[in-house]
């Protein structure tokens, strides 16, 4: 009955297409779907447009202006009857239309306003770059966790295969009378424990796959069964089949990220640059508000067709020039308070910049130290895997020769599995530290 259930599960999910995931596709999907990065990118573009708009205020403006007015009462001038009597001074309908040009000159308010907008656009662009790096870091972390889950599933599957093979040997010995019934029970218990471990590993793999899909915005194929590492075939392990999943090898990923460990901390880190630009923007805004207390001169020129020409009912061409001067005398301290507000905001942004720089230096130094320690540990872990595998083989050979117990075999197998999973975990942690270094390193 048990065998029939397994066969039905294998048949029901046979032919599942392999899901191959790469780090590059993960990064591309993350950048295309990450809401914070997209919002930061659009905000940066909006700030660039605002900076361009503020710069246009420094140059002359040309516009087409027109007016139409109806007056119910038209003033009249009294003249002698010999001169025609009373005569209107205009018409009920009046209009004027033509191009006008204006150019405003001030004490630097417009120029500093442009500089503030430019600095703000620079800050928003730096924030967009910081969001991009964070999106990449989240995608990479999710990918490395998925790769670790795949490796753990595969290693436990390999250990399950070994347990199944050793169980078959012990059961043959029990039937032949060369092994005790207790050894047979313990071998079966170990095989059951490995099957349970594999089930839990596949459950963890399914969770890591969901987290990966969420972090990268990747659409996964619908699936009900638990996924498997693509290197495994369900029939070889006696488990239910699921979507086979594969990822890039540790060596390929490490080779791509390894240069980050030698580039050093980015001197123009986006998070630090953003606060620096915000401080400069507030400083320019303070100068702009100070400039508003200076005289402002507006030059104007106009060429228009007007009607009527005084008492004459016909249109005529009118060219005119204007000069307007304004100087604020009293505004209850509004501009001074706004200037002080901007300068305090500039100081606050500078303090945040310094704090962000210190935090980045701390994070980089910590990640670099962790990476170096993991790189050193990696050599020890590789040796431990080799030693544990050799010890497990020798222990089982001794057991088959009658010079050992099954408890020793079980302990050696478990130590070999622990050594392999420890190496896999260290590899994943090393990749994560390299990803952190890459997000903080110079380009």
C-alpha positions in Angstrom: 0.0 0.0 0.0 2.8 2.4 0.9 4.6 1.6 -2.4 1.3 2.2 -4.3 0.9 5.7 -2.7 4.5 6.6 -3.7 4.0 5.4 -7.3 0.8 7.5 -7.6 2.5 10.6 -6.3 5.4 10.1 -8.7 3.0 9.6 -11.6 0.8 12.6 -10.7 3.7 15.0 -10.8 6.0 13.4 -13.4 7.3 15.5 -16.1 7.5 18.7 -14.0 9.6 21.3 -15.8 12.8 22.4 -14.2 12.9 25.9 -12.7 16.4 27.3 -13.3 17.1 30.5 -11.4 20.1 32.7 -12.0 21.4 35.6 -9.9 21.3 38.0 -12.9 17.6 37.3 -13.6 16.9 37.7 -9.8 18.6 41.1 -9.9 16.8 42.2 -13.1 13.4 41.1 -11.7 14.0 42.8 -8.4 14.9 46.2 -10.0 11.8 46.0 -12.3 9.4 45.2 -9.4 10.8 46.8 -6.3 8.3 49.5 -5.3 10.7 51.6 -3.2 13.3 51.7 -6.0 10.7 52.6 -8.7 9.3 55.3 -6.5 12.7 56.7 -5.7 13.6 56.7 -9.5 10.4 58.6 -10.4 10.9 61.0 -7.6 14.5 61.7 -8.9 13.1 62.3 -12.4 10.5 64.7 -10.9 13.2 66.6 -9.1 15.3 66.9 -12.2 12.3 68.4 -14.0 11.7 70.8 -11.1 15.4 71.9 -11.3 15.0 72.6 -15.1 11.9 74.6 -14.4 13.6 76.7 -11.7 16.4 77.5 -14.0 14.1 79.0 -16.6 13.2 81.8 -14.2 16.7 83.3 -14.7 16.0 84.0 -18.4 13.6 86.4 -20.2 10.0 85.2 -20.6 8.0 85.8 -23.8 4.3 85.4 -23.8 1.3 86.4 -25.8 -1.1 88.6 -23.8 -4.5 89.9 -24.6 -7.4 91.7 -22.9 -10.9 92.5 -23.8 -13.0 94.9 -21.7 -16.5 96.4 -22.0 -17.3 99.7 -20.3 -20.9 100.7 -19.9 -20.1 104.4 -19.5 -17.6 106.1 -21.8 -16.3 109.5 -20.6 -17.0 112.4 -22.8 -15.3 115.7 -23.3 -17.4 118.8 -23.8 -16.6 120.8 -26.8 -18.3 123.9 -28.3 -21.0 123.2 -30.9 -18.7 124.6 -33.5 -16.3 121.8 -32.8 -18.9 119.1 -32.9 -20.2 119.3 -29.3 -19.5 116.5 -26.8 -17.2 113.8 -27.9 -16.6 110.4 -26.3 -13.0 109.7 -25.1 -13.1 106.1 -26.2 -15.4 103.2 -27.1 -17.5 100.8 -24.9 -15.3 97.9 -26.2 -11.6 98.0 -25.6 -9.0 95.3 -26.5 -5.3 94.9 -26.6 -3.3 91.9 -27.9 0.4 91.3 -28.6 3.6 89.7 -27.4 5.2 90.7 -24.2 8.7 90.0 -22.8 9.9 90.2 -19.2 13.2 89.7 -17.5 13.6 89.8 -13.7 16.8 90.7 -12.0 17.2 90.3 -8.3 19.7 90.0 -5.5 20.4 86.3 -6.2 17.1 84.8 -5.0 16.4 83.2 -8.4 19.9 81.9 -8.9 20.1 80.4 -5.4 16.7 78.9 -5.9 17.9 77.2 -9.0 21.0 75.9 -7.1 18.7 74.6 -4.3 16.6 72.7 -6.9 19.7 71.3 -8.5 21.0 70.1 -5.2 17.6 68.6 -4.3 17.6 66.7 -7.6 21.1 65.4 -6.8 19.9 64.2 -3.4 16.9 62.4 -5.0 19.2 60.8 -7.6 21.5 59.6 -4.8 18.5 58.2 -2.9 17.4 56.3 -6.1 20.9 54.8 -6.3 20.8 53.8 -2.7 17.4 52.2 -3.2 18.8 50.3 -6.2 21.6 48.9 -4.2 19.2 47.9 -1.4 16.9 46.2 -3.9 19.9 44.3 -5.3 21.1 43.3 -1.8 17.6 42.0 -0.9 17.4 40.0 -4.1 20.9 38.6 -3.6 20.2 37.6 0.0 17.0 35.8 -1.0 18.9 34.1 -3.8 21.7 32.9 -1.5 19.2 31.6 1.1 17.5 29.7 -1.7 20.8 28.3 -2.9 21.5 27.2 0.7 18.1 25.5 1.0 18.8 23.7 -2.3 22.2 22.5 -1.1 20.8 21.4 2.3 18.0 19.4 0.5 20.6 17.8 -1.8 23.0 16.9 1.0 20.2 15.4 3.2 19.0 13.5 0.1 22.5 12.1 -0.4 22.6 11.1 3.3 19.2 9.5 2.9 20.5 7.4 0.0 23.3 6.3 2.2 21.0 5.4 5.0 18.7 3.4 2.6 21.7 1.5 1.2 23.1 0.7 4.7 19.6 -0.3 5.9 19.4 -2.8 3.0 22.7 -4.2 4.0 21.8 -4.5 7.7 18.4 -6.1 6.9 20.2 -8.7 4.7 22.5 -9.4 7.6 19.5 -9.7 10.0 17.9 -12.2 7.7 21.1 -14.1 7.4 21.6 -14.1 11.1 24.9 -12.1 11.0 23.3 -8.9 12.4 21.2 -8.4 15.4 17.5 -7.4 15.3 18.5 -4.3 17.3 20.9 -3.2 14.6 18.1 -3.6 12.1 15.8 -1.4 14.1 18.4 1.3 14.6 19.3 1.3 10.9 15.6 1.7 10.1 15.3 4.5 12.7 18.2 6.4 11.1 16.6 6.0 7.6 13.3 7.3 9.0 15.1 10.2 10.6 16.8 11.1 7.2 13.4 10.9 5.4 12.0 13.3 8.0 15.0 15.6 7.7 14.5 15.6 3.9 10.8 16.5 4.3 11.7 19.4 6.5 14.4 20.5 4.2 12.0 20.5 1.3 9.5 22.5 3.4 12.3 25.0 4.1 13.1 25.0 0.4 9.5 25.9 -0.5 9.6 28.8 2.0 12.9 30.0 0.6 11.4 29.8 -2.9 8.4 31.9 -1.8 10.7 34.5 -0.2 12.8 34.6 -3.3 9.7 35.2 -5.4 8.5 38.0 -3.1 11.9 39.7 -3.0 12.4 39.6 -6.7 8.9 39.9 -8.0 9.3 36.6 -9.9 6.2 34.7 -11.0 6.5 31.0 -9.9 4.7 28.2 -11.7 1.7 26.9 -9.7 2.7 23.9 -7.6 1.2 21.9 -4.8 4.0 19.4 -4.1 7.2 20.3 -2.3 10.1 21.3 -4.6 13.3 19.3 -5.0 16.8 20.1 -5.9 17.2 19.5 -9.7 20.1 17.2 -9.0 17.7 14.8 -7.3 15.2 12.4 -8.7 12.3 11.6 -6.5 12.3 7.9 -7.4 15.9 7.5 -6.1 14.9 8.7 -2.6 11.4 7.2 -2.4 9.7 10.5 -1.8 7.0 12.5 -3.6 8.0 14.4 -6.7 7.9 18.1 -7.0 9.1 21.0 -9.2 12.9 20.5 -9.7 14.7 23.8 -8.8 18.3 24.7 -9.7 20.5 27.6 -9.0 24.0 28.8 -10.0 27.0 27.1 -8.3 28.7 28.6 -5.3 32.0 28.9 -7.3 30.4 30.9 -10.1 28.7 33.3 -7.6 31.8 33.7 -5.5 33.9 34.5 -8.6 31.5 37.2 -9.7 31.3 38.9 -6.2 34.9 38.4 -5.0 36.3 41.7 -6.4 34.0 43.6 -4.0 36.3 42.5 -1.1 39.2 44.5 -2.6 37.5 47.7 -3.8 37.3 49.5 -0.5 34.5 51.6 0.9 32.8 53.9 -1.5 33.8 57.5 -0.8 30.7 58.8 -2.5 28.2 56.3 -0.9 24.7 57.2 -2.2 23.2 57.4 1.3 26.0 59.8 2.4 25.8 61.8 -0.9 22.0 62.2 -0.5 22.4 63.9 2.9 25.3 66.0 1.6 23.1 67.2 -1.3 20.2 67.9 1.0 22.4 70.0 3.2 23.7 72.0 0.2 20.1 72.4 -1.0 18.9 73.8 2.3 21.9 76.1 2.3 21.1 77.4 -1.2 17.5 77.9 -0.1 18.6 80.0 2.8 20.6 82.2 0.5 17.6 82.5 -1.8 15.4 83.6 1.1 18.1 86.1 2.1 18.2 87.4 -1.5 14.4 88.1 -1.5 15.1 91.0 0.9 17.2 92.7 -1.9 15.7 94.9 -4.6 14.0 93.2 -7.5 14.0 94.8 -10.9 11.7 93.6 -13.7 12.3 94.8 -17.3 9.4 94.6 -19.7 8.8 95.2 -23.4 5.5 94.9 -25.3 4.3 95.2 -28.8 0.5 95.2 -29.2 -2.5 96.1 -31.3 -4.8 98.3 -29.2 -8.3 99.6 -29.8 -9.4 102.4 -29.6 -6.9 105.1 -30.1 -8.4 107.4 -27.5 -11.4 109.1 -29.1 -10.4 107.7 -32.5 -12.3 104.4 -33.2 -9.5 102.4 -34.9 -6.8 100.0 -33.8 -3.2 101.0 -33.8 0.2 99.4 -33.1 1.6 100.3 -29.7 5.2 99.6 -28.6 6.0 100.0 -24.9 8.7 99.4 -22.4 8.5 99.1 -18.7 10.8 99.1 -15.6 9.5 98.0 -12.2 11.4 98.0 -9.0 10.3 96.4 -5.7 12.0 96.3 -2.3 10.4 94.6 0.7 10.3 96.9 3.6 8.3 95.1 6.3 7.1 91.5 6.3 7.0 90.7 10.0 10.3 88.7 9.9 8.9 86.0 7.6 12.0 85.9 5.3 14.4 85.9 8.2 12.6 83.1 9.9 12.5 81.0 6.7 16.2 81.6 6.2 16.9 80.5 9.7 14.7 77.4 9.2 16.6 76.4 6.0 20.0 76.9 7.7 18.9 74.6 10.6 17.7 72.0 8.1 21.1 72.2 6.4 22.9 71.6 9.7 20.5 68.7 10.5 21.2 67.1 7.1 24.9 67.5 7.6 24.7 65.8 10.9 22.8 62.9 9.3 25.4 62.8 6.6 28.2 62.4 9.1 26.2 59.7 11.0 25.5 57.8 7.8 29.2 57.9 6.8 30.2 56.5 10.2 27.6 53.8 10.0 28.7 52.8 6.5 32.3 52.6 7.6 31.3 50.4 10.6 29.2 48.1 8.4 31.9 47.8 5.8 34.6 47.0 8.3 32.3 44.5 10.0 31.4 42.8 6.7 35.1 42.7 5.6 36.2 41.1 8.9 33.4 38.6 8.8 34.3 37.8 5.2 37.9 37.2 6.1 37.0 35.0 9.0 34.6 33.0 6.8 37.3 32.6 4.1 39.7 31.3 6.7 37.0 29.0 8.2 36.1 27.7 4.7 39.4 25.9 4.5 38.8 24.2 7.9 35.3 23.3 6.8 36.5 21.6 3.6 39.1 19.6 5.6 36.4 18.7 8.1 34.1 17.4 5.4 36.8 15.2 4.0 37.8 13.9 7.4 34.2 13.2 8.4 33.4 11.4 5.1 36.5 9.3 5.5 35.7 8.5 9.2 32.2 7.5 8.2 33.4 5.2 5.5 36.0 3.6 7.8 33.5 3.2 10.6 31.0 1.4 8.4 33.8 -0.8 7.0 34.8 -1.7 10.6 31.1 -2.4 11.4 30.8 -4.7 8.5 34.0 -6.5 9.6 32.5 -6.9 13.1 34.9 -4.5 14.8 32.3 -1.7 15.5 28.8 -1.0 16.6 25.9 0.5 14.7 25.8 3.4 17.1 29.3 4.3 16.0 28.1 4.1 12.3 25.1 6.3 13.1 27.2 8.9 14.9 29.8 9.0 12.1 27.1 9.5 9.4 25.5 12.3 11.4 28.9 14.0 11.8 29.5 13.8 8.1 26.2 15.4 7.3 26.8 18.1 9.9 30.2 18.9 8.4 28.7 19.2 4.9 25.8 21.4 6.0 28.2 23.6 8.0 30.3 24.1 4.9 27.2 25.0 2.9 26.0 27.4 5.5 29.5 29.1 5.6 29.5 29.4 1.9 26.1 31.1 1.9 27.1 33.4 4.7 30.3 34.3 2.8 28.3 35.1 -0.3 26.0 37.3 1.7 29.0 39.2 3.2 30.4 39.7 -0.3 27.0 41.1 -1.4 27.1 43.5 1.6 30.6 44.6 0.6 29.5 45.1 -3.0 26.7 47.4 -1.9 29.1 49.5 0.1 32.2 49.3 -2.1 33.3 51.9 -4.6 32.5 51.5 -8.3 
